[in-house]
Amino acid sequence: MNWINSVQPSFSVAFGITTPIYGSANGTITNTRIIDVTTPRPKTEVSSIEDAIIYFVWNVSNTGTYVETIESLNVTRGNGHGIITSSKSNNKVAWNAYDMV
């Protein structure tokens, strides 16, 4: 089965050249919150849940929250954390993420 084409991931993390290890099938924003607008760097919080596929694990659920800080007109910094679970095996993986765009 070519699961990459059947899922059509909106986001993927790849190893090697052509095989993604994670593909998001669909996701939903579950909560947004304004944390701070009084400082020069406004902060927002965004929580989401998504159905995804992990290579060799198959179907998983990914729940997470990011805090985004607007550093300037063109720069946003974020950090997040969450849990990926597999309904098939009941295994759980905690994750932390950091980015700047």
Biopython code that builds the backbone (N, CA, C, O; Angstrom):
import numpy as np
from Bio.PDB.StructureBuilder import StructureBuilder

atoms = [
    (1, "MET", "N", (0.835, -1.190, 0.000)),
    (1, "MET", "CA", (0.000, 0.000, 0.000)),
    (1, "MET", "C", (0.866, 1.235, 0.000)),
    (1, "MET", "O", (1.799, 1.340, 0.796)),
    (2, "ASN", "N", (0.579, 2.153, -0.863)),
    (2, "ASN", "CA", (1.302, 3.412, -0.903)),
    (2, "ASN", "C", (0.543, 4.433, -0.056)),
    (2, "ASN", "O", (-0.228, 5.237, -0.581)),
    (3, "TRP", "N", (0.768, 4.394, 1.247)),
    (3, "TRP", "CA", (0.005, 5.238, 2.172)),
    (3, "TRP", "C", (0.294, 6.710, 2.000)),
    (3, "TRP", "O", (-0.532, 7.539, 2.381)),
    (4, "ILE", "N", (1.429, 7.066, 1.442)),
    (4, "ILE", "CA", (1.756, 8.482, 1.256)),
    (4, "ILE", "C", (0.742, 9.131, 0.317)),
    (4, "ILE", "O", (0.265, 10.234, 0.585)),
    (5, "ASN", "N", (0.412, 8.452, -0.783)),
    (5, "ASN", "CA", (-0.543, 9.018, -1.725)),
    (5, "ASN", "C", (-1.980, 8.904, -1.239)),
    (5, "ASN", "O", (-2.814, 9.733, -1.601)),
    (6, "SER", "N", (-2.291, 7.893, -0.424)),
    (6, "SER", "CA", (-3.664, 7.736, 0.031)),
    (6, "SER", "C", (-4.026, 8.734, 1.124)),
    (6, "SER", "O", (-5.195, 9.093, 1.261)),
    (7, "VAL", "N", (-3.045, 9.190, 1.908)),
    (7, "VAL", "CA", (-3.324, 10.120, 3.003)),
    (7, "VAL", "C", (-3.242, 11.562, 2.548)),
    (7, "VAL", "O", (-3.979, 12.410, 3.051)),
    (8, "GLN", "N", (-2.368, 11.855, 1.614)),
    (8, "GLN", "CA", (-2.101, 13.213, 1.161)),
    (8, "GLN", "C", (-1.781, 14.126, 2.346)),
    (8, "GLN", "O", (-2.555, 15.032, 2.654)),
    (9, "PRO", "N", (-0.638, 13.891, 3.015)),
    (9, "PRO", "CA", (-0.319, 14.641, 4.232)),
    (9, "PRO", "C", (-0.192, 16.135, 3.974)),
    (9, "PRO", "O", (0.321, 16.570, 2.943)),
    (10, "SER", "N", (-0.676, 16.903, 4.938)),
    (10, "SER", "CA", (-0.530, 18.349, 4.850)),
    (10, "SER", "C", (0.796, 18.783, 5.452)),
    (10, "SER", "O", (1.262, 19.890, 5.183)),
    (11, "PHE", "N", (1.413, 17.929, 6.261)),
    (11, "PHE", "CA", (2.703, 18.213, 6.866)),
    (11, "PHE", "C", (3.432, 16.901, 7.016)),
    (11, "PHE", "O", (2.829, 15.899, 7.399)),
    (12, "SER", "N", (4.703, 16.884, 6.724)),
    (12, "SER", "CA", (5.438, 15.635, 6.899)),
    (12, "SER", "C", (6.866, 15.924, 7.332)),
    (12, "SER", "O", (7.437, 16.966, 7.011)),
    (13, "VAL", "N", (7.421, 14.983, 8.064)),
    (13, "VAL", "CA", (8.817, 15.002, 8.465)),
    (13, "VAL", "C", (9.463, 13.845, 7.733)),
    (13, "VAL", "O", (8.961, 12.722, 7.793)),
    (14, "ALA", "N", (10.571, 14.093, 7.038)),
    (14, "ALA", "CA", (11.138, 13.068, 6.175)),
    (14, "ALA", "C", (12.512, 12.604, 6.641)),
    (14, "ALA", "O", (13.289, 13.377, 7.201)),
    (15, "PHE", "N", (12.793, 11.328, 6.398)),
    (15, "PHE", "CA", (14.146, 10.825, 6.513)),
    (15, "PHE", "C", (14.514, 10.278, 5.145)),
    (15, "PHE", "O", (13.631, 9.917, 4.366)),
    (16, "GLY", "N", (15.784, 10.212, 4.845)),
    (16, "GLY", "CA", (16.181, 9.838, 3.492)),
    (16, "GLY", "C", (15.758, 10.947, 2.534)),
    (16, "GLY", "O", (15.791, 12.126, 2.886)),
    (17, "ILE", "N", (15.366, 10.567, 1.336)),
    (17, "ILE", "CA", (14.998, 11.572, 0.354)),
    (17, "ILE", "C", (13.498, 11.586, 0.088)),
    (17, "ILE", "O", (12.927, 12.656, -0.121)),
    (18, "THR", "N", (12.848, 10.429, 0.091)),
    (18, "THR", "CA", (11.461, 10.388, -0.370)),
    (18, "THR", "C", (10.457, 9.794, 0.616)),
    (18, "THR", "O", (9.261, 9.795, 0.323)),
    (19, "THR", "N", (10.881, 9.295, 1.749)),
    (19, "THR", "CA", (9.957, 8.611, 2.648)),
    (19, "THR", "C", (9.668, 9.446, 3.888)),
    (19, "THR", "O", (10.527, 9.563, 4.762)),
    (20, "PRO", "N", (8.478, 10.028, 3.982)),
    (20, "PRO", "CA", (8.150, 10.756, 5.211)),
    (20, "PRO", "C", (7.908, 9.789, 6.361)),
    (20, "PRO", "O", (7.346, 8.713, 6.163)),
    (21, "ILE", "N", (8.337, 10.174, 7.578)),
    (21, "ILE", "CA", (8.068, 9.317, 8.728)),
    (21, "ILE", "C", (6.771, 9.722, 9.410)),
    (21, "ILE", "O", (6.230, 8.955, 10.206)),
    (22, "TYR", "N", (6.262, 10.920, 9.111)),
    (22, "TYR", "CA", (5.033, 11.413, 9.726)),
    (22, "TYR", "C", (4.234, 12.161, 8.676)),
    (22, "TYR", "O", (4.770, 13.014, 7.968)),
    (23, "GLY", "N", (2.960, 11.843, 8.575)),
    (23, "GLY", "CA", (2.091, 12.548, 7.644)),
    (23, "GLY", "C", (0.769, 12.875, 8.308)),
    (23, "GLY", "O", (0.103, 11.986, 8.839)),
    (24, "SER", "N", (0.383, 14.137, 8.284)),
    (24, "SER", "CA", (-0.879, 14.573, 8.875)),
    (24, "SER", "C", (-2.010, 14.365, 7.877)),
    (24, "SER", "O", (-1.944, 14.847, 6.746)),
    (25, "ALA", "N", (-3.055, 13.643, 8.299)),
    (25, "ALA", "CA", (-4.195, 13.386, 7.425)),
    (25, "ALA", "C", (-5.216, 14.519, 7.507)),
    (25, "ALA", "O", (-5.719, 14.978, 6.482)),
    (26, "ASN", "N", (-5.519, 14.964, 8.709)),
    (26, "ASN", "CA", (-6.409, 16.111, 8.913)),
    (26, "ASN", "C", (-6.248, 16.597, 10.341)),
    (26, "ASN", "O", (-5.871, 15.828, 11.226)),
    (27, "GLY", "N", (-6.529, 17.854, 10.564)),
    (27, "GLY", "CA", (-6.361, 18.429, 11.891)),
    (27, "GLY", "C", (-7.403, 19.480, 12.186)),
    (27, "GLY", "O", (-8.030, 20.028, 11.280)),
    (28, "THR", "N", (-7.582, 19.756, 13.470)),
    (28, "THR", "CA", (-8.558, 20.732, 13.917)),
    (28, "THR", "C", (-7.954, 21.585, 15.022)),
    (28, "THR", "O", (-7.351, 21.062, 15.959)),
    (29, "ILE", "N", (-8.116, 22.892, 14.912)),
    (29, "ILE", "CA", (-7.746, 23.795, 15.999)),
    (29, "ILE", "C", (-8.806, 23.630, 17.078)),
    (29, "ILE", "O", (-9.990, 23.840, 16.816)),
    (30, "THR", "N", (-8.400, 23.259, 18.281)),
    (30, "THR", "CA", (-9.362, 23.019, 19.356)),
    (30, "THR", "C", (-9.503, 24.206, 20.300)),
    (30, "THR", "O", (-10.521, 24.338, 20.979)),
    (31, "ASN", "N", (-8.486, 25.078, 20.351)),
    (31, "ASN", "CA", (-8.546, 26.209, 21.263)),
    (31, "ASN", "C", (-7.522, 27.257, 20.847)),
    (31, "ASN", "O", (-6.422, 26.916, 20.413)),
    (32, "THR", "N", (-7.877, 28.511, 20.978)),
    (32, "THR", "CA", (-6.927, 29.610, 20.820)),
    (32, "THR", "C", (-7.107, 30.546, 22.001)),
    (32, "THR", "O", (-8.216, 30.730, 22.504)),
    (33, "ARG", "N", (-6.003, 31.131, 22.434)),
    (33, "ARG", "CA", (-6.066, 32.017, 23.588)),
    (33, "ARG", "C", (-5.030, 33.117, 23.424)),
    (33, "ARG", "O", (-3.894, 32.856, 23.029)),
    (34, "ILE", "N", (-5.420, 34.334, 23.725)),
    (34, "ILE", "CA", (-4.476, 35.454, 23.744)),
    (34, "ILE", "C", (-3.843, 35.466, 25.128)),
    (34, "ILE", "O", (-4.541, 35.612, 26.131)),
    (35, "ILE", "N", (-2.524, 35.315, 25.186)),
    (35, "ILE", "CA", (-1.834, 35.276, 26.471)),
    (35, "ILE", "C", (-1.435, 36.672, 26.925)),
    (35, "ILE", "O", (-1.631, 37.036, 28.084)),
    (36, "ASP", "N", (-0.869, 37.458, 25.998)),
    (36, "ASP", "CA", (-0.371, 38.776, 26.395)),
    (36, "ASP", "C", (-0.335, 39.701, 25.181)),
    (36, "ASP", "O", (0.210, 39.337, 24.140)),
    (37, "VAL", "N", (-0.904, 40.874, 25.307)),
    (37, "VAL", "CA", (-0.814, 41.889, 24.259)),
    (37, "VAL", "C", (-0.258, 43.197, 24.807)),
    (37, "VAL", "O", (-0.192, 44.187, 24.079)),
    (38, "THR", "N", (0.142, 43.219, 26.073)),
    (38, "THR", "CA", (0.617, 44.464, 26.692)),
    (38, "THR", "C", (2.110, 44.680, 26.500)),
    (38, "THR", "O", (2.598, 45.791, 26.708)),
    (39, "THR", "N", (2.845, 43.651, 26.111)),
    (39, "THR", "CA", (4.285, 43.800, 25.918)),
    (39, "THR", "C", (4.577, 44.064, 24.445)),
    (39, "THR", "O", (3.691, 43.930, 23.600)),
    (40, "PRO", "N", (5.796, 44.432, 24.142)),
    (40, "PRO", "CA", (6.144, 44.621, 22.724)),
    (40, "PRO", "C", (6.085, 43.329, 21.908)),
    (40, "PRO", "O", (6.105, 43.373, 20.678)),
    (41, "ARG", "N", (6.013, 42.189, 22.579)),
    (41, "ARG", "CA", (5.972, 40.899, 21.887)),
    (41, "ARG", "C", (4.694, 40.145, 22.269)),
    (41, "ARG", "O", (4.702, 39.371, 23.227)),
    (42, "PRO", "N", (3.593, 40.360, 21.533)),
    (42, "PRO", "CA", (2.340, 39.668, 21.844)),
    (42, "PRO", "C", (2.488, 38.152, 21.755)),
    (42, "PRO", "O", (3.252, 37.641, 20.936)),
    (43, "LYS", "N", (1.739, 37.429, 22.619)),
    (43, "LYS", "CA", (1.784, 35.968, 22.651)),
    (43, "LYS", "C", (0.378, 35.399, 22.507)),
    (43, "LYS", "O", (-0.584, 35.899, 23.090)),
    (44, "THR", "N", (0.292, 34.336, 21.709)),
    (44, "THR", "CA", (-0.955, 33.598, 21.580)),
    (44, "THR", "C", (-0.678, 32.122, 21.810)),
    (44, "THR", "O", (0.450, 31.656, 21.652)),
    (45, "GLU", "N", (-1.720, 31.396, 22.182)),
    (45, "GLU", "CA", (-1.623, 29.961, 22.396)),
    (45, "GLU", "C", (-2.610, 29.274, 21.469)),
    (45, "GLU", "O", (-3.769, 29.681, 21.382)),
    (46, "VAL", "N", (-2.162, 28.238, 20.779)),
    (46, "VAL", "CA", (-3.011, 27.500, 19.844)),
    (46, "VAL", "C", (-2.893, 26.009, 20.157)),
    (46, "VAL", "O", (-1.793, 25.457, 20.195)),
    (47, "SER", "N", (-4.033, 25.369, 20.380)),
    (47, "SER", "CA", (-4.059, 23.926, 20.625)),
    (47, "SER", "C", (-4.754, 23.234, 19.460)),
    (47, "SER", "O", (-5.677, 23.781, 18.856)),
    (48, "SER", "N", (-4.298, 22.027, 19.156)),
    (48, "SER", "CA", (-4.893, 21.300, 18.030)),
    (48, "SER", "C", (-4.844, 19.804, 18.276)),
    (48, "SER", "O", (-4.123, 19.311, 19.143)),
    (49, "ILE", "N", (-5.630, 19.106, 17.489)),
    (49, "ILE", "CA", (-5.595, 17.648, 17.463)),
    (49, "ILE", "C", (-5.639, 17.238, 15.996)),
    (49, "ILE", "O", (-6.348, 17.845, 15.194)),
    (50, "GLU", "N", (-4.867, 16.191, 15.650)),
    (50, "GLU", "CA", (-4.876, 15.749, 14.261)),
    (50, "GLU", "C", (-4.733, 14.240, 14.177)),
    (50, "GLU", "O", (-4.131, 13.594, 15.035)),
    (51, "ASP", "N", (-5.305, 13.709, 13.118)),
    (51, "ASP", "CA", (-5.106, 12.311, 12.766)),
    (51, "ASP", "C", (-3.912, 12.267, 11.833)),
    (51, "ASP", "O", (-3.780, 13.103, 10.939)),
    (52, "ALA", "N", (-3.041, 11.288, 12.043)),
    (52, "ALA", "CA", (-1.824, 11.225, 11.247)),
    (52, "ALA", "C", (-1.403, 9.780, 11.061)),
    (52, "ALA", "O", (-2.002, 8.857, 11.613)),
    (53, "ILE", "N", (-0.360, 9.610, 10.271)),
    (53, "ILE", "CA", (0.242, 8.303, 10.058)),
    (53, "ILE", "C", (1.730, 8.428, 10.321)),
    (53, "ILE", "O", (2.379, 9.348, 9.824)),
    (54, "ILE", "N", (2.271, 7.501, 11.104)),
    (54, "ILE", "CA", (3.713, 7.396, 11.310)),
    (54, "ILE", "C", (4.171, 6.125, 10.607)),
    (54, "ILE", "O", (3.582, 5.058, 10.783)),
    (55, "TYR", "N", (5.212, 6.247, 9.823)),
    (55, "TYR", "CA", (5.764, 5.131, 9.070)),
    (55, "TYR", "C", (6.057, 3.955, 10.002)),
    (55, "TYR", "O", (6.740, 4.129, 11.011)),
    (56, "PHE", "N", (5.566, 2.791, 9.688)),
    (56, "PHE", "CA", (5.668, 1.542, 10.452)),
    (56, "PHE", "C", (4.808, 1.517, 11.714)),
    (56, "PHE", "O", (4.779, 0.487, 12.388)),
    (57, "VAL", "N", (4.117, 2.582, 12.065)),
    (57, "VAL", "CA", (3.210, 2.594, 13.215)),
    (57, "VAL", "C", (1.774, 2.698, 12.733)),
    (57, "VAL", "O", (0.871, 2.154, 13.368)),
    (58, "TRP", "N", (1.550, 3.373, 11.642)),
    (58, "TRP", "CA", (0.267, 3.630, 11.008)),
    (58, "TRP", "C", (-0.527, 4.706, 11.724)),
    (58, "TRP", "O", (0.028, 5.765, 12.015)),
    (59, "ASN", "N", (-1.784, 4.487, 12.019)),
    (59, "ASN", "CA", (-2.663, 5.558, 12.488)),
    (59, "ASN", "C", (-2.324, 6.000, 13.903)),
    (59, "ASN", "O", (-2.173, 5.181, 14.809)),
    (60, "VAL", "N", (-2.208, 7.324, 14.074)),
    (60, "VAL", "CA", (-1.948, 7.911, 15.381)),
    (60, "VAL", "C", (-2.804, 9.161, 15.543)),
    (60, "VAL", "O", (-3.366, 9.680, 14.579)),
    (61, "SER", "N", (-2.888, 9.626, 16.768)),
    (61, "SER", "CA", (-3.547, 10.886, 17.088)),
    (61, "SER", "C", (-2.503, 11.792, 17.737)),
    (61, "SER", "O", (-1.783, 11.367, 18.641)),
    (62, "ASN", "N", (-2.422, 13.028, 17.280)),
    (62, "ASN", "CA", (-1.435, 13.976, 17.774)),
    (62, "ASN", "C", (-2.176, 15.162, 18.397)),
    (62, "ASN", "O", (-2.913, 15.868, 17.708)),
    (63, "THR", "N", (-1.981, 15.378, 19.692)),
    (63, "THR", "CA", (-2.600, 16.489, 20.413)),
    (63, "THR", "C", (-1.486, 17.386, 20.925)),
    (63, "THR", "O", (-0.545, 16.909, 21.560)),
    (64, "GLY", "N", (-1.584, 18.684, 20.652)),
    (64, "GLY", "CA", (-0.509, 19.569, 21.082)),
    (64, "GLY", "C", (-0.927, 21.010, 21.242)),
    (64, "GLY", "O", (-2.003, 21.421, 20.808)),
    (65, "THR", "N", (-0.054, 21.767, 21.873)),
    (65, "THR", "CA", (-0.263, 23.196, 22.105)),
    (65, "THR", "C", (1.026, 23.947, 21.792)),
    (65, "THR", "O", (2.112, 23.551, 22.214)),
    (66, "TYR", "N", (0.885, 25.039, 21.043)),
    (66, "TYR", "CA", (2.000, 25.930, 20.734)),
    (66, "TYR", "C", (1.740, 27.297, 21.353)),
    (66, "TYR", "O", (0.608, 27.780, 21.372)),
    (67, "VAL", "N", (2.800, 27.909, 21.858)),
    (67, "VAL", "CA", (2.754, 29.314, 22.254)),
    (67, "VAL", "C", (3.562, 30.068, 21.210)),
    (67, "VAL", "O", (4.743, 29.789, 21.005)),
    (68, "GLU", "N", (2.920, 31.019, 20.558)),
    (68, "GLU", "CA", (3.560, 31.800, 19.499)),
    (68, "GLU", "C", (3.816, 33.213, 19.994)),
    (68, "GLU", "O", (2.927, 33.855, 20.554)),
    (69, "THR", "N", (5.033, 33.693, 19.784)),
    (69, "THR", "CA", (5.419, 35.040, 20.173)),
    (69, "THR", "C", (5.787, 35.820, 18.926)),
    (69, "THR", "O", (6.656, 35.398, 18.164)),
    (70, "ILE", "N", (5.140, 36.944, 18.711)),
    (70, "ILE", "CA", (5.460, 37.794, 17.557)),
    (70, "ILE", "C", (6.663, 38.648, 17.933)),
    (70, "ILE", "O", (6.563, 39.550, 18.765)),
    (71, "GLU", "N", (7.800, 38.353, 17.309)),
    (71, "GLU", "CA", (9.049, 39.062, 17.606)),
    (71, "GLU", "C", (9.156, 40.365, 16.832)),
    (71, "GLU", "O", (9.651, 41.361, 17.360)),
    (72, "SER", "N", (8.705, 40.368, 15.608)),
    (72, "SER", "CA", (8.737, 41.558, 14.758)),
    (72, "SER", "C", (7.711, 41.367, 13.657)),
    (72, "SER", "O", (6.972, 40.382, 13.657)),
    (73, "LEU", "N", (7.662, 42.297, 12.724)),
    (73, "LEU", "CA", (6.692, 42.218, 11.641)),
    (73, "LEU", "C", (6.821, 40.927, 10.838)),
    (73, "LEU", "O", (5.812, 40.376, 10.399)),
    (74, "ASN", "N", (8.050, 40.432, 10.637)),
    (74, "ASN", "CA", (8.274, 39.256, 9.801)),
    (74, "ASN", "C", (8.748, 38.024, 10.563)),
    (74, "ASN", "O", (9.048, 37.011, 9.931)),
    (75, "VAL", "N", (8.829, 38.063, 11.898)),
    (75, "VAL", "CA", (9.391, 36.948, 12.657)),
    (75, "VAL", "C", (8.427, 36.529, 13.775)),
    (75, "VAL", "O", (8.008, 37.345, 14.595)),
    (76, "THR", "N", (8.089, 35.226, 13.781)),
    (76, "THR", "CA", (7.295, 34.635, 14.846)),
    (76, "THR", "C", (8.075, 33.459, 15.419)),
    (76, "THR", "O", (8.575, 32.612, 14.678)),
    (77, "ARG", "N", (8.172, 33.416, 16.739)),
    (77, "ARG", "CA", (8.872, 32.324, 17.420)),
    (77, "ARG", "C", (7.830, 31.480, 18.149)),
    (77, "ARG", "O", (6.887, 32.018, 18.730)),
    (78, "GLY", "N", (7.998, 30.169, 18.118)),
    (78, "GLY", "CA", (7.035, 29.305, 18.777)),
    (78, "GLY", "C", (7.695, 28.177, 19.525)),
    (78, "GLY", "O", (8.782, 27.725, 19.166)),
    (79, "ASN", "N", (7.029, 27.725, 20.570)),
    (79, "ASN", "CA", (7.437, 26.491, 21.232)),
    (79, "ASN", "C", (6.174, 25.725, 21.582)),
    (79, "ASN", "O", (5.142, 26.307, 21.914)),
    (80, "GLY", "N", (6.280, 24.417, 21.501)),
    (80, "GLY", "CA", (5.101, 23.608, 21.715)),
    (80, "GLY", "C", (5.425, 22.298, 22.384)),
    (80, "GLY", "O", (6.585, 21.918, 22.540)),
    (81, "HIS", "N", (4.372, 21.622, 22.773)),
    (81, "HIS", "CA", (4.507, 20.308, 23.382)),
    (81, "HIS", "C", (3.215, 19.534, 23.144)),
    (81, "HIS", "O", (2.155, 20.117, 22.918)),
    (82, "GLY", "N", (3.325, 18.224, 23.201)),
    (82, "GLY", "CA", (2.134, 17.427, 22.958)),
    (82, "GLY", "C", (2.381, 15.956, 23.168)),
    (82, "GLY", "O", (3.431, 15.533, 23.650)),
    (83, "ILE", "N", (1.363, 15.181, 22.784)),
    (83, "ILE", "CA", (1.421, 13.730, 22.930)),
    (83, "ILE", "C", (0.870, 13.092, 21.657)),
    (83, "ILE", "O", (-0.182, 13.485, 21.153)),
    (84, "ILE", "N", (1.602, 12.103, 21.148)),
    (84, "ILE", "CA", (1.142, 11.294, 20.022)),
    (84, "ILE", "C", (0.762, 9.933, 20.587)),
    (84, "ILE", "O", (1.545, 9.316, 21.311)),
    (85, "THR", "N", (-0.437, 9.464, 20.259)),
    (85, "THR", "CA", (-0.905, 8.171, 20.753)),
    (85, "THR", "C", (-1.302, 7.279, 19.589)),
    (85, "THR", "O", (-1.723, 7.754, 18.534)),
    (86, "SER", "N", (-1.161, 5.977, 19.803)),
    (86, "SER", "CA", (-1.579, 4.980, 18.829)),
    (86, "SER", "C", (-2.711, 4.168, 19.431)),
    (86, "SER", "O", (-2.538, 3.537, 20.474)),
    (87, "SER", "N", (-3.866, 4.178, 18.782)),
    (87, "SER", "CA", (-4.995, 3.402, 19.290)),
    (87, "SER", "C", (-4.752, 1.901, 19.124)),
    (87, "SER", "O", (-5.329, 1.089, 19.847)),
    (88, "LYS", "N", (-3.912, 1.547, 18.188)),
    (88, "LYS", "CA", (-3.635, 0.135, 17.922)),
    (88, "LYS", "C", (-2.791, -0.492, 19.040)),
    (88, "LYS", "O", (-3.028, -1.636, 19.428)),
    (89, "SER", "N", (-1.813, 0.253, 19.555)),
    (89, "SER", "CA", (-0.896, -0.320, 20.536)),
    (89, "SER", "C", (-0.985, 0.344, 21.909)),
    (89, "SER", "O", (-0.364, -0.130, 22.860)),
    (90, "ASN", "N", (-1.743, 1.427, 22.027)),
    (90, "ASN", "CA", (-1.828, 2.210, 23.264)),
    (90, "ASN", "C", (-0.498, 2.832, 23.679)),
    (90, "ASN", "O", (-0.360, 3.283, 24.816)),
    (91, "ASN", "N", (0.479, 2.865, 22.778)),
    (91, "ASN", "CA", (1.737, 3.536, 23.063)),
    (91, "ASN", "C", (1.554, 5.040, 22.989)),
    (91, "ASN", "O", (0.696, 5.536, 22.258)),
    (92, "LYS", "N", (2.370, 5.769, 23.752)),
    (92, "LYS", "CA", (2.329, 7.228, 23.757)),
    (92, "LYS", "C", (3.739, 7.782, 23.629)),
    (92, "LYS", "O", (4.696, 7.210, 24.151)),
    (93, "VAL", "N", (3.850, 8.906, 22.926)),
    (93, "VAL", "CA", (5.125, 9.594, 22.781)),
    (93, "VAL", "C", (4.882, 11.060, 23.094)),
    (93, "VAL", "O", (3.985, 11.679, 22.523)),
    (94, "ALA", "N", (5.677, 11.617, 24.000)),
    (94, "ALA", "CA", (5.603, 13.050, 24.283)),
    (94, "ALA", "C", (6.595, 13.763, 23.383)),
    (94, "ALA", "O", (7.661, 13.227, 23.083)),
    (95, "TRP", "N", (6.251, 14.973, 22.948)),
    (95, "TRP", "CA", (7.146, 15.726, 22.080)),
    (95, "TRP", "C", (7.238, 17.192, 22.515)),
    (95, "TRP", "O", (6.322, 17.734, 23.133)),
    (96, "ASN", "N", (8.343, 17.801, 22.182)),
    (96, "ASN", "CA", (8.559, 19.238, 22.337)),
    (96, "ASN", "C", (9.028, 19.749, 20.993)),
    (96, "ASN", "O", (9.746, 19.052, 20.276)),
    (97, "ALA", "N", (8.627, 20.963, 20.646)),
    (97, "ALA", "CA", (9.008, 21.537, 19.359)),
    (97, "ALA", "C", (9.322, 23.011, 19.525)),
    (97, "ALA", "O", (8.731, 23.700, 20.357)),
    (98, "TYR", "N", (10.262, 23.482, 18.720)),
    (98, "TYR", "CA", (10.656, 24.892, 18.733)),
    (98, "TYR", "C", (10.820, 25.333, 17.292)),
    (98, "TYR", "O", (11.389, 24.602, 16.481)),
    (99, "ASP", "N", (10.329, 26.520, 16.964)),
    (99, "ASP", "CA", (10.500, 27.002, 15.602)),
    (99, "ASP", "C", (10.549, 28.517, 15.569)),
    (99, "ASP", "O", (10.181, 29.203, 16.523)),
    (100, "MET", "N", (11.016, 29.006, 14.440)),
    (100, "MET", "CA", (11.041, 30.443, 14.191)),
    (100, "MET", "C", (10.771, 30.640, 12.702)),
    (100, "MET", "O", (11.462, 30.068, 11.859)),
    (101, "VAL", "N", (9.771, 31.448, 12.386)),
    (101, "VAL", "CA", (9.446, 31.731, 10.983)),
    (101, "VAL", "C", (9.356, 33.216, 10.756)),
    (101, "VAL", "O", (9.092, 33.654, 9.636)),
]
sb = StructureBuilder()
sb.init_structure("model")
sb.init_model(0)
sb.init_chain("A")
sb.init_seg("    ")
for serial, (resi, resn, name, xyz) in enumerate(atoms, 1):
    if name == "N":
        sb.init_residue(resn, " ", resi, " ")
    sb.init_atom(name, np.array(xyz, "f"), 0.0, 1.0, " ", f" {name:<3s}", serial, name[0])
structure = sb.get_structure()
